[in-house]
Amino acid sequence: MIYVRIRGGSGHTLTADPVLLVGVSIALAAGVAEWTAQLVDYWGFDLRYGTLNGNSSAYAFSWLGALLMVTTIAAFLVLARNDVHRRTCYALAGAFAFFLVDNIANIHERSPNGKLYLLPVFGTVFALVWHVSTDSDPVVRRVLRFGLGALGLSLAVHMGGPTVLARAGWPEHSWEYQVKIAIKECTELAGWALICSGAVAGALRARRVETARGVGTSDVAPRDDLKARPSASPVADS
């Protein structure tokens, strides 16, 4: 099997890749918007609007997260079809499909000890994305790994936050609890956005490599045919 590396001929800066730039911009903008929405809903509306509350099933930003996951799944499938860590990328597409279903249905919130099964799943995804990133351009690698770090922080806040708040004596309706929700939600969405943009950038580069390879092969083939063609004999010319 031929493996296509997604590393370009030379390193690229973040601003030179529009896909990565969009991903980082979404991560920053969404983080600010989620933080603002959570605290405004708390202080201004007493948590009456579920679309602004990260602790609600009607949370508006959940749909942006779902869209990023769908795009990430498609990107990893493209990478797999272009023989970039084929089995790893297929496994990642399946793992992100699981995250997508969990994001929509909140399975881990409804199941007893549901948060605990996120640990092995996330640990596996962390290792696989880290592995795929090793063959990426340096800037893509950094974006993917920053995305993993953001998701790791979100998971840590999600699992350890309630215990910390309970020991500090901060109830669910306190502003400290709202800060915990804001941190968890904005780092989670930032992580999805960064991994999505890194995967899409890698998929596009893999496609360009395959296209260039196909064009190069098609240019060589006619010349090979010409060399293999027997020349006309002198008798035929006479």
N, C-alpha and C positions, 0 to 999 in steps of 0.2 A: 504493500500500500504506500502511496506517495503522500507525504505530509507537507502541507503548505504552511510556511511560517507567515505570521501576520505582521512581522517586523518589516518596516519599510527600508529602503536603501539608506536612509539617514534619519536622524531623529527629527521630530516635529515639535514645535511649540504648541501650547494649548490654543493660542489665538489663530494658528494656521489651520486648525481642524474645526470646521463649523459645527460638526456633530458634538464634539467634546465641549465646545464653547456653549452650545445650547444646553447640554446636560448640566454643566456647572452652573449656568445661569438659572436653570429651573430649580436646582438644589438650593441655591441661595435665596431666590425669590420666594419659593414655596416655604422655606424655613421661616423667613420673616413673616409671611402671610399667615402661616399656621400659628406661630407664637402670638401674633396680634389678634387673630380670630378667637383663640382660646381665652385670652385675658380680657378682651373686650366683651365677649359673651358672659364672662364671669362678673366683671365689675359693672358693665353697662346694662345687661339684660338678665342677670341672675340665672344663667344657664338655661334660658327658655328656648334657645334656638339650637336644635340638634345638628343642623348643618355646620355650625361653628364650633361644636363641642367634640373634641377628639375622643371622648369617652362614649359617644353615641353611635348607634348603627346607622344613623342618617348623615354622618359626617361627610361633607362635600369632598374633602380631599382624598377620601378613600377611592373615589373613581379615578382620580389622577394616578394614584398608586397602581390601580388595576390596569390602566392603560400602559403604564411603564412596564409592568410585568409582562403583558401580552407582547409588547415590542421586544423585550428582552428574550422571551421564548423564541420569537421569530428569528432574532439575531443569532442565538445559539444553534438553531436548526440550520441556518445558512452556513455557519462555521463548520458544523458537522458534515454537511453535504459537500463542502469544499475541502474535506479531509484535514481540518484543523482540529487536532485532538478529538477525533471523531466520536469515540465512545464517551469521553468526558463531556463533550458538548451536548450529546444526546441526553446524558444523565442530568446535566444542568437544566436543559429544557424541561425535563420531567419534574425536577425539583421546583423550578419556578412555576410550573403549572400547579403543583401542590400549594405553593404560597398564594397563588392567585385564588384558588378555591377557598383557602383558609381566610384570605383577606375579605372575600365576599360573604362567606357563611359564618365567620368567626368561630370556627370549629374548636380552636384551642381554648376559647373563652367559655364555651358551653360544656366542654368535657371535664370530668374530674381530673385534677392535676394535668390539665391540658398544656400548660406552659412548659412542662418538663419535656414533652416530646419535641419541642422546638429546638432543644439543645443539640441532640444528635443530628437532626436535619440541618440546622444552621452550621454545625461543625463540619459536616460533609460538604456543604455548599462552599463554605469558607476555603477548605482545602482545595476543592476542584477549581474555583475561580482563581485562587492564587496560582495553581498549576498552569492554567491557561494563560494567565498574565505574564508568565515568564518568557513567552515567545512574542510578546507584544512590543511595540515601540515604547520607549521609556515613558512618554507622556500618557499613553494609554494604560500602561502598567500602573502608573501612579494614580490615575483616575479610578481604575478598578479597585485598587487596594484602599484608597480613601473611602470608596463606597462600602467596602467590607468593614472598615473601621467604624463608619457611621452606623451600619446595621448592628454591629457588635455593641456599640454604646446604647443604641435603642433597646436591644434585647436585655442588656444589663439593667437599664432603668425600668423596663417592663417587669422584670422578674424580682429585682431587689428593691425597687422603689416603694411598694406597699409596706414592706417590713420596716424600712427606714422611717417612713412617715408615721407608722403606728408607734414605733418606739419613741419618736419625738413628740407624740401626742397631737399630731396634726390630722384633723378629721377630713373626710372626703370633700366637704364643702369649703375647705379652707383655701386660701390663695396659694399656699405651698403645694397643695395637691394639684392645683391647676398648672403650676409651673412644672411639676413632674410630668403631667400629661403633655404639655407643650414640648418639653425636651424630648420625650419619647416619640411623639408624632413627627416633629420636624427632622430629627436625625434619621428616622425610618424612611421618610420620603426622600431625604437627601441621598441616603444610601441607594434606594431604588433608582433614582435619577442618574447617579454617577455610574453604577454598574450597567444600566441600560445604555448610556451614551458610550461607555467603553466597549461594550459588546457590539453595538451597532457600528462603531468606528472600525473595530476589528473585522466585522463581517464585510463591510464595504471594501476594505483593503484586500481581503482574501478574494473577493470577487474580481477586483482589478487585476490581481496577480494571475488568476485563472484566465481572465479575458486576454491579458497580454501574452500569456503562454499559448493560448489558442491562436492568436493572431500570428505569433512567431512561427508556430507549426505550419499554418496555412501558407505563409510566405516561403517556407523552405520546401514544401512538398512539390510545387511546380518545377523548381530548379532540379530537384532529385529526379523527377520524371524526365526532364529534358536530357539530363546526363545519361539516363538509362536507355534513352531512345537511340536505336542504331542509326548511324549516319547513312546517307544515300550512297550507294556504290558508284564508282566511276562509270560502270557500264550503263547504269540508268541515266547518267547525265549526258552520255554521248549520243 
